[in-house]
Every structure is written in C-alpha cells, then in structure tokens.
C-alpha cells in the first residue's frame, strides 16, 4: 500500500502549513511507515493511505515520487 506523509523538516519547530513537506512511501501499514521514519528528524503531522482515485490523482502530480527508505 502507498502512504502520503505530511511532515515538517525538524522536530524542534512548530508546524507551519507553508513549511509542510510531502513524501510517498510504500509500506504494509501506518505502523510500518512510522517505523521507517524513526531515524529521520521529521515531525510527522499526518499519514494518509492512498488507494483508488486518491492514488490515481496523486500519481498525476509532478511531485509524486516513491521514496526508498
């Protein structure tokens, strides 16, 4: 399954919408996504599973790139 992760670059900063970054990961479940990101300094705001039309929409975006973590 593919997940969309919204995050801030640093855990020390207060989340600001304009600074939110996005990455896409393939994992079995949300717990597995969090485990993959534990060694990163990210402040994870939200993890969204993508399926069906939501996934198709994101794939059309120029920013869609599956990360290898």
PDB file with SEQRES, HELIX, SHEET and CRYST1 records, atoms N, CA, C and O in Angstrom:
SEQRES   1 A   69  UNK UNK UNK UNK UNK UNK UNK UNK UNK UNK UNK UNK UNK          
SEQRES   2 A   69  UNK UNK UNK UNK UNK UNK UNK UNK UNK UNK UNK UNK UNK          
SEQRES   3 A   69  UNK UNK UNK UNK UNK UNK UNK UNK UNK UNK UNK UNK UNK          
SEQRES   4 A   69  UNK UNK UNK UNK UNK UNK UNK UNK UNK UNK UNK UNK UNK          
SEQRES   5 A   69  UNK UNK UNK UNK UNK UNK UNK UNK UNK UNK UNK UNK UNK          
SEQRES   6 A   69  UNK UNK UNK UNK                                              
HELIX    1 AA1 UNK A   17  UNK A   19  5                                   3    
HELIX    2 AA2 UNK A   30  UNK A   36  1                                   7    
HELIX    3 AA3 UNK A   52  UNK A   60  1                                   9    
SHEET    1 AA1 3 UNK A  21  UNK A  26  0                                        
SHEET    2 AA1 3 UNK A   2  UNK A   8 -1                                        
SHEET    3 AA1 3 UNK A  43  UNK A  50 -1                                        
CRYST1    1.000    1.000    1.000  90.00  90.00  90.00 P 1           1          
ATOM      1  N   UNK A   1       0.841  -1.165   0.000  1.00  0.00           N  
ATOM      2  CA  UNK A   1       0.000   0.000   0.000  1.00  0.00           C  
ATOM      3  C   UNK A   1       0.899   1.245   0.000  1.00  0.00           C  
ATOM      4  O   UNK A   1       1.997   1.231   0.557  1.00  0.00           O  
ATOM      5  N   UNK A   2       0.425   2.297  -0.620  1.00  0.00           N  
ATOM      6  CA  UNK A   2       1.181   3.545  -0.682  1.00  0.00           C  
ATOM      7  C   UNK A   2       0.573   4.554   0.295  1.00  0.00           C  
ATOM      8  O   UNK A   2      -0.646   4.697   0.392  1.00  0.00           O  
ATOM      9  N   UNK A   3       1.461   5.250   1.018  1.00  0.00           N  
ATOM     10  CA  UNK A   3       1.043   6.229   2.005  1.00  0.00           C  
ATOM     11  C   UNK A   3       1.608   7.600   1.674  1.00  0.00           C  
ATOM     12  O   UNK A   3       2.739   7.722   1.202  1.00  0.00           O  
ATOM     13  N   UNK A   4       0.816   8.623   1.924  1.00  0.00           N  
ATOM     14  CA  UNK A   4       1.250  10.014   1.779  1.00  0.00           C  
ATOM     15  C   UNK A   4       1.551  10.526   3.180  1.00  0.00           C  
ATOM     16  O   UNK A   4       0.702  10.462   4.068  1.00  0.00           O  
ATOM     17  N   UNK A   5       2.770  11.036   3.373  1.00  0.00           N  
ATOM     18  CA  UNK A   5       3.210  11.504   4.682  1.00  0.00           C  
ATOM     19  C   UNK A   5       3.415  13.021   4.614  1.00  0.00           C  
ATOM     20  O   UNK A   5       4.185  13.516   3.791  1.00  0.00           O  
ATOM     21  N   UNK A   6       2.722  13.744   5.483  1.00  0.00           N  
ATOM     22  CA  UNK A   6       2.906  15.185   5.604  1.00  0.00           C  
ATOM     23  C   UNK A   6       3.765  15.432   6.832  1.00  0.00           C  
ATOM     24  O   UNK A   6       3.475  14.916   7.911  1.00  0.00           O  
ATOM     25  N   UNK A   7       4.825  16.224   6.670  1.00  0.00           N  
ATOM     26  CA  UNK A   7       5.773  16.390   7.765  1.00  0.00           C  
ATOM     27  C   UNK A   7       6.473  17.740   7.698  1.00  0.00           C  
ATOM     28  O   UNK A   7       6.440  18.429   6.678  1.00  0.00           O  
ATOM     29  N   UNK A   8       7.110  18.104   8.815  1.00  0.00           N  
ATOM     30  CA  UNK A   8       7.992  19.257   8.899  1.00  0.00           C  
ATOM     31  C   UNK A   8       9.418  18.725   8.918  1.00  0.00           C  
ATOM     32  O   UNK A   8       9.651  17.603   9.366  1.00  0.00           O  
ATOM     33  N   UNK A   9      10.371  19.511   8.440  1.00  0.00           N  
ATOM     34  CA  UNK A   9      11.764  19.072   8.363  1.00  0.00           C  
ATOM     35  C   UNK A   9      12.409  18.852   9.729  1.00  0.00           C  
ATOM     36  O   UNK A   9      13.340  18.056   9.847  1.00  0.00           O  
ATOM     37  N   UNK A  10      11.929  19.545  10.764  1.00  0.00           N  
ATOM     38  CA  UNK A  10      12.560  19.454  12.079  1.00  0.00           C  
ATOM     39  C   UNK A  10      11.528  19.175  13.165  1.00  0.00           C  
ATOM     40  O   UNK A  10      10.424  19.719  13.146  1.00  0.00           O  
ATOM     41  N   UNK A  11      11.900  18.329  14.102  1.00  0.00           N  
ATOM     42  CA  UNK A  11      11.013  18.038  15.236  1.00  0.00           C  
ATOM     43  C   UNK A  11      10.948  19.197  16.223  1.00  0.00           C  
ATOM     44  O   UNK A  11      10.016  19.288  17.023  1.00  0.00           O  
ATOM     45  N   UNK A  12      11.941  20.081  16.163  1.00  0.00           N  
ATOM     46  CA  UNK A  12      12.041  21.172  17.128  1.00  0.00           C  
ATOM     47  C   UNK A  12      11.173  22.373  16.779  1.00  0.00           C  
ATOM     48  O   UNK A  12      10.919  23.216  17.639  1.00  0.00           O  
ATOM     49  N   UNK A  13      10.715  22.468  15.537  1.00  0.00           N  
ATOM     50  CA  UNK A  13       9.938  23.620  15.110  1.00  0.00           C  
ATOM     51  C   UNK A  13       8.442  23.360  15.228  1.00  0.00           C  
ATOM     52  O   UNK A  13       7.978  22.224  15.129  1.00  0.00           O  
ATOM     53  N   UNK A  14       7.709  24.434  15.440  1.00  0.00           N  
ATOM     54  CA  UNK A  14       6.252  24.359  15.475  1.00  0.00           C  
ATOM     55  C   UNK A  14       5.759  24.155  14.042  1.00  0.00           C  
ATOM     56  O   UNK A  14       6.240  24.833  13.134  1.00  0.00           O  
ATOM     57  N   UNK A  15       4.817  23.245  13.814  1.00  0.00           N  
ATOM     58  CA  UNK A  15       4.326  23.022  12.452  1.00  0.00           C  
ATOM     59  C   UNK A  15       3.666  24.282  11.869  1.00  0.00           C  
ATOM     60  O   UNK A  15       2.816  24.907  12.503  1.00  0.00           O  
ATOM     61  N   UNK A  16       4.075  24.625  10.669  1.00  0.00           N  
ATOM     62  CA  UNK A  16       3.510  25.745   9.925  1.00  0.00           C  
ATOM     63  C   UNK A  16       3.098  25.207   8.560  1.00  0.00           C  
ATOM     64  O   UNK A  16       3.900  24.585   7.864  1.00  0.00           O  
ATOM     65  N   UNK A  17       1.873  25.443   8.189  1.00  0.00           N  
ATOM     66  CA  UNK A  17       1.325  24.866   6.961  1.00  0.00           C  
ATOM     67  C   UNK A  17       2.197  25.149   5.734  1.00  0.00           C  
ATOM     68  O   UNK A  17       2.389  24.273   4.890  1.00  0.00           O  
ATOM     69  N   UNK A  18       2.717  26.362   5.640  1.00  0.00           N  
ATOM     70  CA  UNK A  18       3.520  26.741   4.483  1.00  0.00           C  
ATOM     71  C   UNK A  18       4.842  25.976   4.396  1.00  0.00           C  
ATOM     72  O   UNK A  18       5.447  25.904   3.326  1.00  0.00           O  
ATOM     73  N   UNK A  19       5.286  25.412   5.502  1.00  0.00           N  
ATOM     74  CA  UNK A  19       6.544  24.663   5.523  1.00  0.00           C  
ATOM     75  C   UNK A  19       6.346  23.152   5.465  1.00  0.00           C  
ATOM     76  O   UNK A  19       7.314  22.398   5.555  1.00  0.00           O  
ATOM     77  N   UNK A  20       5.124  22.712   5.319  1.00  0.00           N  
ATOM     78  CA  UNK A  20       4.835  21.280   5.292  1.00  0.00           C  
ATOM     79  C   UNK A  20       5.373  20.646   4.019  1.00  0.00           C  
ATOM     80  O   UNK A  20       5.157  21.151   2.918  1.00  0.00           O  
ATOM     81  N   UNK A  21       6.073  19.541   4.183  1.00  0.00           N  
ATOM     82  CA  UNK A  21       6.628  18.767   3.075  1.00  0.00           C  
ATOM     83  C   UNK A  21       5.801  17.490   2.911  1.00  0.00           C  
ATOM     84  O   UNK A  21       5.075  17.088   3.820  1.00  0.00           O  
ATOM     85  N   UNK A  22       5.920  16.865   1.749  1.00  0.00           N  
ATOM     86  CA  UNK A  22       5.184  15.636   1.460  1.00  0.00           C  
ATOM     87  C   UNK A  22       6.139  14.587   0.911  1.00  0.00           C  
ATOM     88  O   UNK A  22       7.030  14.885   0.115  1.00  0.00           O  
ATOM     89  N   UNK A  23       5.930  13.359   1.353  1.00  0.00           N  
ATOM     90  CA  UNK A  23       6.647  12.243   0.738  1.00  0.00           C  
ATOM     91  C   UNK A  23       5.702  11.061   0.631  1.00  0.00           C  
ATOM     92  O   UNK A  23       4.709  10.966   1.353  1.00  0.00           O  
ATOM     93  N   UNK A  24       6.030  10.170  -0.279  1.00  0.00           N  
ATOM     94  CA  UNK A  24       5.201   8.992  -0.522  1.00  0.00           C  
ATOM     95  C   UNK A  24       6.036   7.750  -0.245  1.00  0.00           C  
ATOM     96  O   UNK A  24       7.159   7.618  -0.731  1.00  0.00           O  
ATOM     97  N   UNK A  25       5.470   6.844   0.541  1.00  0.00           N  
ATOM     98  CA  UNK A  25       6.162   5.609   0.920  1.00  0.00           C  
ATOM     99  C   UNK A  25       5.286   4.408   0.647  1.00  0.00           C  
ATOM    100  O   UNK A  25       4.059   4.482   0.697  1.00  0.00           O  
ATOM    101  N   UNK A  26       5.940   3.303   0.359  1.00  0.00           N  
ATOM    102  CA  UNK A  26       5.234   2.037   0.235  1.00  0.00           C  
ATOM    103  C   UNK A  26       5.500   1.245   1.505  1.00  0.00           C  
ATOM    104  O   UNK A  26       6.651   1.056   1.898  1.00  0.00           O  
ATOM    105  N   UNK A  27       4.427   0.783   2.146  1.00  0.00           N  
ATOM    106  CA  UNK A  27       4.547   0.023   3.393  1.00  0.00           C  
ATOM    107  C   UNK A  27       3.293  -0.832   3.582  1.00  0.00           C  
ATOM    108  O   UNK A  27       2.307  -0.694   2.858  1.00  0.00           O  
ATOM    109  N   UNK A  28       3.361  -1.714   4.573  1.00  0.00           N  
ATOM    110  CA  UNK A  28       2.220  -2.594   4.855  1.00  0.00           C  
ATOM    111  C   UNK A  28       1.113  -1.875   5.605  1.00  0.00           C  
ATOM    112  O   UNK A  28      -0.068  -2.095   5.336  1.00  0.00           O  
ATOM    113  N   UNK A  29       1.494  -1.003   6.556  1.00  0.00           N  
ATOM    114  CA  UNK A  29       0.511  -0.272   7.352  1.00  0.00           C  
ATOM    115  C   UNK A  29       1.140   0.995   7.925  1.00  0.00           C  
ATOM    116  O   UNK A  29       2.329   1.244   7.727  1.00  0.00           O  
ATOM    117  N   UNK A  30       0.346   1.792   8.633  1.00  0.00           N  
ATOM    118  CA  UNK A  30       0.820   3.059   9.183  1.00  0.00           C  
ATOM    119  C   UNK A  30       1.937   2.830  10.196  1.00  0.00           C  
ATOM    120  O   UNK A  30       2.888   3.609  10.254  1.00  0.00           O  
ATOM    121  N   UNK A  31       1.831   1.787  10.981  1.00  0.00           N  
ATOM    122  CA  UNK A  31       2.869   1.477  11.968  1.00  0.00           C  
ATOM    123  C   UNK A  31       4.219   1.254  11.280  1.00  0.00           C  
ATOM    124  O   UNK A  31       5.256   1.697  11.774  1.00  0.00           O  
ATOM    125  N   UNK A  32       4.195   0.571  10.148  1.00  0.00           N  
ATOM    126  CA  UNK A  32       5.412   0.319   9.388  1.00  0.00           C  
ATOM    127  C   UNK A  32       5.988   1.619   8.823  1.00  0.00           C  
ATOM    128  O   UNK A  32       7.207   1.781   8.772  1.00  0.00           O  
ATOM    129  N   UNK A  33       5.130   2.540   8.402  1.00  0.00           N  
ATOM    130  CA  UNK A  33       5.589   3.849   7.908  1.00  0.00           C  
ATOM    131  C   UNK A  33       6.308   4.584   9.029  1.00  0.00           C  
ATOM    132  O   UNK A  33       7.404   5.108   8.828  1.00  0.00           O  
ATOM    133  N   UNK A  34       5.694   4.625  10.213  1.00  0.00           N  
ATOM    134  CA  UNK A  34       6.321   5.310  11.355  1.00  0.00           C  
ATOM    135  C   UNK A  34       7.667   4.670  11.705  1.00  0.00           C  
ATOM    136  O   UNK A  34       8.622   5.369  12.046  1.00  0.00           O  
ATOM    137  N   UNK A  35       7.738   3.349  11.620  1.00  0.00           N  
ATOM    138  CA  UNK A  35       8.992   2.652  11.922  1.00  0.00           C  
ATOM    139  C   UNK A  35      10.081   3.047  10.922  1.00  0.00           C  
ATOM    140  O   UNK A  35      11.237   3.231  11.304  1.00  0.00           O  
ATOM    141  N   UNK A  36       9.716   3.179   9.646  1.00  0.00           N  
ATOM    142  CA  UNK A  36      10.684   3.569   8.622  1.00  0.00           C  
ATOM    143  C   UNK A  36      11.197   4.992   8.830  1.00  0.00           C  
ATOM    144  O   UNK A  36      12.314   5.314   8.425  1.00  0.00           O  
ATOM    145  N   UNK A  37      10.391   5.841   9.456  1.00  0.00           N  
ATOM    146  CA  UNK A  37      10.756   7.248   9.622  1.00  0.00           C  
ATOM    147  C   UNK A  37      11.384   7.567  10.979  1.00  0.00           C  
ATOM    148  O   UNK A  37      11.680   8.731  11.250  1.00  0.00           O  
ATOM    149  N   UNK A  38      11.593   6.576  11.830  1.00  0.00           N  
ATOM    150  CA  UNK A  38      12.108   6.844  13.177  1.00  0.00           C  
ATOM    151  C   UNK A  38      13.498   7.456  13.188  1.00  0.00           C  
ATOM    152  O   UNK A  38      13.803   8.252  14.077  1.00  0.00           O  
ATOM    153  N   UNK A  39      14.343   7.115  12.239  1.00  0.00           N  
ATOM    154  CA  UNK A  39      15.706   7.659  12.233  1.00  0.00           C  
ATOM    155  C   UNK A  39      15.806   9.008  11.511  1.00  0.00           C  
ATOM    156  O   UNK A  39      16.886   9.594  11.446  1.00  0.00           O  
ATOM    157  N   UNK A  40      14.697   9.498  10.975  1.00  0.00           N  
ATOM    158  CA  UNK A  40      14.664  10.805  10.308  1.00  0.00           C  
ATOM    159  C   UNK A  40      14.293  11.886  11.321  1.00  0.00           C  
ATOM    160  O   UNK A  40      13.578  11.607  12.283  1.00  0.00           O  
ATOM    161  N   UNK A  41      14.768  13.117  11.118  1.00  0.00           N  
ATOM    162  CA  UNK A  41      14.455  14.203  12.062  1.00  0.00           C  
ATOM    163  C   UNK A  41      13.103  14.853  11.784  1.00  0.00           C  
ATOM    164  O   UNK A  41      12.886  16.002  12.169  1.00  0.00           O  
ATOM    165  N   UNK A  42      12.196  14.144  11.128  1.00  0.00           N  
ATOM    166  CA  UNK A  42      10.922  14.715  10.711  1.00  0.00           C  
ATOM    167  C   UNK A  42       9.920  14.806  11.855  1.00  0.00           C  
ATOM    168  O   UNK A  42       9.898  13.963  12.752  1.00  0.00           O  
ATOM    169  N   UNK A  43       9.099  15.839  11.803  1.00  0.00           N  
ATOM    170  CA  UNK A  43       7.948  15.976  12.681  1.00  0.00           C  
ATOM    171  C   UNK A  43       6.735  15.586  11.840  1.00  0.00           C  
ATOM    172  O   UNK A  43       6.194  16.414  11.107  1.00  0.00           O  
ATOM    173  N   UNK A  44       6.308  14.333  11.945  1.00  0.00           N  
ATOM    174  CA  UNK A  44       5.220  13.806  11.123  1.00  0.00           C  
ATOM    175  C   UNK A  44       3.897  14.381  11.608  1.00  0.00           C  
ATOM    176  O   UNK A  44       3.546  14.259  12.781  1.00  0.00           O  
ATOM    177  N   UNK A  45       3.170  15.008  10.691  1.00  0.00           N  
ATOM    178  CA  UNK A  45       1.879  15.597  11.011  1.00  0.00           C  
ATOM    179  C   UNK A  45       0.728  14.630  10.730  1.00  0.00           C  
ATOM    180  O   UNK A  45      -0.200  14.498  11.528  1.00  0.00           O  
ATOM    181  N   UNK A  46       0.809  13.955   9.575  1.00  0.00           N  
ATOM    182  CA  UNK A  46      -0.317  13.134   9.149  1.00  0.00           C  
ATOM    183  C   UNK A  46       0.166  12.065   8.184  1.00  0.00           C  
ATOM    184  O   UNK A  46       1.033  12.321   7.349  1.00  0.00           O  
ATOM    185  N   UNK A  47      -0.393  10.871   8.296  1.00  0.00           N  
ATOM    186  CA  UNK A  47      -0.104   9.781   7.364  1.00  0.00           C  
ATOM    187  C   UNK A  47      -1.427   9.326   6.776  1.00  0.00           C  
ATOM    188  O   UNK A  47      -2.348   8.946   7.501  1.00  0.00           O  
ATOM    189  N   UNK A  48      -1.511   9.368   5.450  1.00  0.00           N  
ATOM    190  CA  UNK A  48      -2.761   9.037   4.761  1.00  0.00           C  
ATOM    191  C   UNK A  48      -2.533   7.877   3.799  1.00  0.00           C  
ATOM    192  O   UNK A  48      -1.669   7.956   2.926  1.00  0.00           O  
ATOM    193  N   UNK A  49      -3.306   6.793   3.951  1.00  0.00           N  
ATOM    194  CA  UNK A  49      -3.206   5.715   2.964  1.00  0.00           C  
ATOM    195  C   UNK A  49      -3.851   6.166   1.653  1.00  0.00           C  
ATOM    196  O   UNK A  49      -4.907   6.799   1.662  1.00  0.00           O  
ATOM    197  N   UNK A  50      -3.220   5.843   0.540  1.00  0.00           N  
ATOM    198  CA  UNK A  50      -3.747   6.228  -0.765  1.00  0.00           C  
ATOM    199  C   UNK A  50      -4.191   4.985  -1.527  1.00  0.00           C  
ATOM    200  O   UNK A  50      -3.421   4.043  -1.714  1.00  0.00           O  
ATOM    201  N   UNK A  51      -5.444   5.004  -1.960  1.00  0.00           N  
ATOM    202  CA  UNK A  51      -5.987   3.911  -2.765  1.00  0.00           C  
ATOM    203  C   UNK A  51      -6.946   4.498  -3.794  1.00  0.00           C  
ATOM    204  O   UNK A  51      -7.418   5.626  -3.655  1.00  0.00           O  
ATOM    205  N   UNK A  52      -7.216   3.727  -4.806  1.00  0.00           N  
ATOM    206  CA  UNK A  52      -8.223   4.089  -5.793  1.00  0.00           C  
ATOM    207  C   UNK A  52      -7.984   5.434  -6.459  1.00  0.00           C  
ATOM    208  O   UNK A  52      -6.887   5.720  -6.939  1.00  0.00           O  
ATOM    209  N   UNK A  53      -9.027   6.254  -6.481  1.00  0.00           N  
ATOM    210  CA  UNK A  53      -8.975   7.551  -7.152  1.00  0.00           C  
ATOM    211  C   UNK A  53      -8.000   8.514  -6.482  1.00  0.00           C  
ATOM    212  O   UNK A  53      -7.398   9.351  -7.155  1.00  0.00           O  
ATOM    213  N   UNK A  54      -7.840   8.406  -5.171  1.00  0.00           N  
ATOM    214  CA  UNK A  54      -6.887   9.274  -4.469  1.00  0.00           C  
ATOM    215  C   UNK A  54      -5.464   8.988  -4.944  1.00  0.00           C  
ATOM    216  O   UNK A  54      -4.683   9.914  -5.163  1.00  0.00           O  
ATOM    217  N   UNK A  55      -5.130   7.722  -5.100  1.00  0.00           N  
ATOM    218  CA  UNK A  55      -3.808   7.333  -5.583  1.00  0.00           C  
ATOM    219  C   UNK A  55      -3.619   7.764  -7.034  1.00  0.00           C  
ATOM    220  O   UNK A  55      -2.558   8.272  -7.397  1.00  0.00           O  
ATOM    221  N   UNK A  56      -4.636   7.567  -7.862  1.00  0.00           N  
ATOM    222  CA  UNK A  56      -4.557   7.974  -9.261  1.00  0.00           C  
ATOM    223  C   UNK A  56      -4.321   9.477  -9.381  1.00  0.00           C  
ATOM    224  O   UNK A  56      -3.535   9.917 -10.220  1.00  0.00           O  
ATOM    225  N   UNK A  57      -4.992  10.260  -8.552  1.00  0.00           N  
ATOM    226  CA  UNK A  57      -4.831  11.713  -8.563  1.00  0.00           C  
ATOM    227  C   UNK A  57      -3.400  12.108  -8.190  1.00  0.00           C  
ATOM    228  O   UNK A  57      -2.793  12.950  -8.853  1.00  0.00           O  
ATOM    229  N   UNK A  58      -2.869  11.505  -7.140  1.00  0.00           N  
ATOM    230  CA  UNK A  58      -1.516  11.829  -6.688  1.00  0.00           C  
ATOM    231  C   UNK A  58      -0.466  11.414  -7.719  1.00  0.00           C  
ATOM    232  O   UNK A  58       0.547  12.095  -7.877  1.00  0.00           O  
ATOM    233  N   UNK A  59      -0.699  10.307  -8.420  1.00  0.00           N  
ATOM    234  CA  UNK A  59       0.252   9.849  -9.435  1.00  0.00           C  
ATOM    235  C   UNK A  59       0.360  10.843 -10.589  1.00  0.00           C  
ATOM    236  O   UNK A  59       1.401  10.915 -11.243  1.00  0.00           O  
ATOM    237  N   UNK A  60      -0.693  11.605 -10.845  1.00  0.00           N  
ATOM    238  CA  UNK A  60      -0.686  12.598 -11.918  1.00  0.00           C  
ATOM    239  C   UNK A  60       0.129  13.835 -11.540  1.00  0.00           C  
ATOM    240  O   UNK A  60       0.528  14.611 -12.409  1.00  0.00           O  
ATOM    241  N   UNK A  61       0.373  14.014 -10.251  1.00  0.00           N  
ATOM    242  CA  UNK A  61       1.131  15.174  -9.770  1.00  0.00           C  
ATOM    243  C   UNK A  61       2.608  15.035 -10.146  1.00  0.00           C  
ATOM    244  O   UNK A  61       3.159  13.934 -10.141  1.00  0.00           O  
ATOM    245  N   UNK A  62       3.236  16.164 -10.471  1.00  0.00           N  
ATOM    246  CA  UNK A  62       4.654  16.166 -10.809  1.00  0.00           C  
ATOM    247  C   UNK A  62       5.518  15.850  -9.580  1.00  0.00           C  
ATOM    248  O   UNK A  62       6.666  15.429  -9.724  1.00  0.00           O  
ATOM    249  N   UNK A  63       4.974  16.051  -8.383  1.00  0.00           N  
ATOM    250  CA  UNK A  63       5.718  15.820  -7.143  1.00  0.00           C  
ATOM    251  C   UNK A  63       5.646  14.367  -6.661  1.00  0.00           C  
ATOM    252  O   UNK A  63       6.290  14.017  -5.671  1.00  0.00           O  
ATOM    253  N   UNK A  64       4.878  13.522  -7.341  1.00  0.00           N  
ATOM    254  CA  UNK A  64       4.733  12.133  -6.906  1.00  0.00           C  
ATOM    255  C   UNK A  64       6.000  11.355  -7.222  1.00  0.00           C  
ATOM    256  O   UNK A  64       6.382  11.200  -8.382  1.00  0.00           O  
ATOM    257  N   UNK A  65       6.645  10.866  -6.160  1.00  0.00           N  
ATOM    258  CA  UNK A  65       7.842  10.034  -6.293  1.00  0.00           C  
ATOM    259  C   UNK A  65       7.920   9.147  -5.066  1.00  0.00           C  
ATOM    260  O   UNK A  65       7.970   9.651  -3.944  1.00  0.00           O  
ATOM    261  N   UNK A  66       7.932   7.843  -5.258  1.00  0.00           N  
ATOM    262  CA  UNK A  66       8.021   6.919  -4.139  1.00  0.00           C  
ATOM    263  C   UNK A  66       9.436   6.969  -3.558  1.00  0.00           C  
ATOM    264  O   UNK A  66      10.419   6.804  -4.281  1.00  0.00           O  
ATOM    265  N   UNK A  67       9.525   7.195  -2.254  1.00  0.00           N  
ATOM    266  CA  UNK A  67      10.816   7.251  -1.561  1.00  0.00           C  
ATOM    267  C   UNK A  67      11.258   5.841  -1.212  1.00  0.00           C  
ATOM    268  O   UNK A  67      10.432   4.984  -0.896  1.00  0.00           O  
ATOM    269  N   UNK A  68      12.535   5.607  -1.267  1.00  0.00           N  
ATOM    270  CA  UNK A  68      13.114   4.319  -0.865  1.00  0.00           C  
ATOM    271  C   UNK A  68      13.763   4.504   0.504  1.00  0.00           C  
ATOM    272  O   UNK A  68      14.880   5.011   0.606  1.00  0.00           O  
ATOM    273  N   UNK A  69      13.066   4.098   1.535  1.00  0.00           N  
ATOM    274  CA  UNK A  69      13.589   4.206   2.909  1.00  0.00           C  
ATOM    275  C   UNK A  69      13.609   2.825   3.515  1.00  0.00           C  
ATOM    276  O   UNK A  69      14.009   2.663   4.668  1.00  0.00           O  
TER     277      UNK A  69                                                      
END                                                                             
